[in-house]
Amino acid sequence: MTTADALHLFLGHSASGQAIRRLDWASNPLGPISGWSNSLRTMVGAILGSAFPQCLLWGPQHIVIHNDAFLPILRDKPPAIGRSFDDVWAEVWHIIGPLVERAYAGEPTFIEDYEIMIQRGGRPAQAFFTFCYSPVRDDDGRIAGMLDTVIETTEKVQAQQQARLINTELAHRMQNTLAIVSSIADQTLRTSASLDEARTTFGRRLKALGEAHNVLTQSSWNSAPMAAIIKGALAPHSIAPGDICTDGPLVHLSARQALSLSMAIHELATNSMKYGALSVATGAVRVRWNLQPIAGDKCLRLTWIESGGPKVLPPERRGFGSRLIEDVLASDFGGKANLCYLPDGLRFELETRLSNLGPAR
């Protein structure tokens, strides 16, 4: 077998093997391949034949020789074979350098999901690696290098972090929902004249809450379009075509705002069906919202206007709906909410700045 044939078998057909074959080793600290020790040749042949990401460091200059499986670890870095490991990972050498020196001193290191900031795409990027730095000995039994056996776990760790965040958020939402349901139950039982009335009212309020939850679920609880929240809350109350009209631009609400607005619209519609415009065939409700410029921001103005119904009289006491609309809704939206019991129909107005709306809120 010729030297060329032996070199071909030794380096194989991989991309890394071809890169090793093309490199001018005569000008490299490791010298020509023909002069490599048996232990170096054996280690290079072993890593080139491995499907697991491996990188060999040899000599005091930490010269790199890696296999094809290691290429995804490097990503967009310049070719690493024949270069110093210190140079290849210059941005994190202050972190991994001591671990390399520990391996050269004969002490292996194994770390799982090690967080490190590396350069990718010309910018710092958070990455996680599980790796083992193992000492490698030469023909005389002295430590001459180090084997880096490594796998990137960034996607796995980020998925675990996301799962923990989702579980925390889910627990938080469950607590909030239970608190809302508890409040609805307490207020319903306190203001209802009978158990049957309480049962009916409580069921309808829970259904309104559920409709809002459905809309929020479709957007992963990040935000919800105001139009969808309003239409969902009104859907069970519409009797005839045109008795309820809605109109307004696209506006996104936070989850909390969506829930409180849905409950408020439900209370307004329920009240209208009992005592207001929706209690008679000639009555109608218009729900409109618009955005108007205001001091470097925009002002959202939402109005609920009833017409064609019986004469309106102010309530003798302030019930659950009034407190929800004037207190809770105003607080959640960071604005003002007003109920006006005009003789020709109830009118409700909500005003807030656009900057108060959406996920950030």
Order of alpha helices (4+ residues) and beta strands (2+ residues): alpha-alpha-alpha-beta-beta-alpha-alpha-alpha-beta-beta-beta-alpha-alpha-beta-alpha-beta-beta-alpha-beta-beta-alpha-alpha-beta-beta
